Amino acid sequence: NVYSPVAVSVTTQNPHTFEDVQVLLDEQVRYEITGTGVNAAVPMPLGKHFMTVRGRDSAGAIYTSGFTINVLPVKVSVSAPTPSSTVGSPVHVHASVPNESTVFTIQVYVDNTLKYQKNSKTIDTFLSMGPGKHFIVAQAWDNGGGVWKTGVNVEVK
C-alpha cells in the first residue's frame, strides 16, 4: 500500500548506457525521463494498479520490472474536538495523517476561514472561538497536489 504521489526510485545496472526510463501505470506512461534512472514522485490515482518500470539501453535492449500497487486515500484523523461535542474556548484541535503519507502541511478552517497552518503531519493547537455552533475542518495537502479533509461540528459555550 502506498500514497500518491508514489516515490519511484530506479537505477540501472547494465554495461550499456540507458537512453530513457519510463514508469507505466496500467500500461499507460505516467513518467518518462532521459538518462540512467528515475528518482521522482509520480502522481497516481487511487486504487489497485499494475506499475511497470521500463528502460531502453543504448544497444536497443528493453528491460522491464512490474508489480501491483494499491494507492490509498489519505485519512485525516481529527481526535479533538470530538464530533458534535460541546467545548469551551479556546478549542483544542488535534489532527493527523499517516506518517507514510506524502502530506506536507495541515490547515485548520473554522467556519470556512483559515485559522491555523503547520507544515507537518500532525497539528495540536488551541483556537479561540466565539460562543455558538462551528464547523472545524482539518485539511491536508500532499506533494502531488492532493487535498484531503475531515470536518467536525462543535458547539462552543
C-alpha angles and dihedrals in degrees: 000000000000140000126234130283089049116215106234118189118173130163126183127235104193133122089232123070114253114238097196143350126209133195112209128190116198088345094306120115109246099168136011132182137175112234142048103310151350130256105167146124105242118196112229134178122252120270140044117325141165111241121198129187112203128186132185119203130208090263090058097251116142123216124192139183124181141180142163120263132185113212110208131204115244111250113213106207119203109195095170131073099025117227116275092005128146111232142170126241130289089051118216110232120189121171135160145173129210113286090231092059122102093236113136103177140024124203130194120214123191114198090344094308122114108242105163140013134182132176095232144090090247134043126192114176145133120238127194114234133174122241117284140054119327137181114220120194126190107203124189127197122204127204091254094061095262118147120206126181148173127192135200132191118224138171119224116210 
